Amino acid sequence: MTKLLFIATLMLVASISSCNGSDPQAQRAAVDRVAESYVKLSLVLGQYDPDYVDAYTGPDEWKPAPLPEGEDHVIPAAELAAKADGLVTGLDAVDVSVLSDLEQRRVKFLRAHVLSMKVRAELVGGKKMTFDEESKALYDAVAEPADIAALDEALAGLDALIPGEGELSSRVEIYRADFAIPKDRIDAVFTRAIDEARSRTLPHIPLPEGESFDKEYVTGVSWGAYNWYKGDYRSLIQVNVELPVRISSPLGLATHEGYPGHHVQNVLVEKNMLGDNGWMEYTVQPLYCPQATLNEGGANLAVRMAFTEEERVAFIRDVLFPMAGLDPARAEEYLKFEKLTRKLRGARTEAVRRYLDGDWTREEASAFVQKYSLMTEARADMYLRFGEKYRSYVVTYDVGLQLVRDYIEREAGDDTARRWELMREIYAIPHLPSDLE
């Protein structure tokens, strides 16, 4: 297999190197060949790393033959890495000076994703990296260390907001219980939140006819919600209802997973990158890649794009609270509490970093998350299971949010139309996280 991969790599590089550097069409064809090889190699990696390919919408004939059942399959990490190196060499041989700015962005984006794929193959094969080294190599992002003084300040504010006896975490859990949505009302509340988010997104980001998504409610998973893109402008959104769903969650999930979050991202990629440009690398959506940082960052910013803070509070208070059978008179009080808890977000990434780097035991990481993220032991366990499974992916949420938010605020200020335009461009034009710095 090693020999075959090596020969294939040599043939690809040779075909690219022989192209006439002054011929833009030849250079585009060379990039197309690398893109096809990248997709096929991603699908091979996905056979050994089941979480790697988050979605695939390309030709069935590009899929590799299934691995034989009943056998232990060891990932050929060195061979996959060598093949990835060959693809990078091929891209470096392309004369980008004759390509448009958009096409040059494509080459840069594709090169970064090939390198990220190489690192993921090596990690699955046993390579060791620190948390920060891994997040930089996979996601083009590194999380700043948690500011413990700022976390303590936020806890003090919550302590004053929720008086009483006992530990703050216990008081918070009792307080939160008053704002859990009854299970038989979750679907109605979530559906209403989706409809509102969609109606606020479409005037700013027109979407192709027929786009839609289905939703399911699940248990036994380590995440709160997940968007599975199916192609043809359709998604499946699953929501975890194993633990209580609080009243602030449906709108956040509707915007993050739906409009203008992941569903809109995926639809625009399919329409623009595939439909308009025919760039086949976008038929595969790796979970572990630089694009994930912008996807999660944009999805985290989505609720603030669709709603001002005043609009968000009013919608949750006047629409969702009554639908959930909760007292609207307590809405602003609860949303003030929820706003304070957002200042604790950095604690979660810090706990996973220290745990995976071996600085803390799992028990120490759990205690940190319970204290600074005000999680119950059950929620802390679920979050650490997420960290164990997806590792440094956790940086994409907070680092991505900061990158996308700061970029849009810096470039657009209070210009609402420009803010939406930038959000659409981040989704529909090749960008890397470092492009936004």
Buried (B, 14 or more C-beta within 10 A) or exposed (E): EEEEBBEEBEEBBEBBEEBEEEEBEBBBBBBBBBBBBBBBBBBBBBBBBEBBBBBBBBEEEBBEEEEEEEEEEEBBBEBBBBBBBBBBBBBEBBBBEBBEEEBBBBBBBBBBBBBBBBBBBBBBBEEEBEBBEBBBBBBBBBBEEBBEEEBEEBBEBBEEBBEEEEEBBEBBBEBBEEBBBEEEBBBBBBBBBBEBBBEBBBEBBEBEEEBEBEBEBEEEBBBBBBBBBBBEBBBBBBBBBBEBBBBBBBBBBBBBBBBBBBBBBBBBBBBBBBBEBEBBBBBBBBBBBBBBBBBBBBBBBBBBBBBEEEEBBBBBBEBBBEBBEBEBEBBEEBBEBBEBBEBBBBBBBBBBBBBBEEEBEBEEBBBBBBBBBBBBEEBBBBBBEBBEEBBBBBBBBBBBBBBBBEBBEEBBEEEEEEBBBBBBEBBBBBBBBEBBE
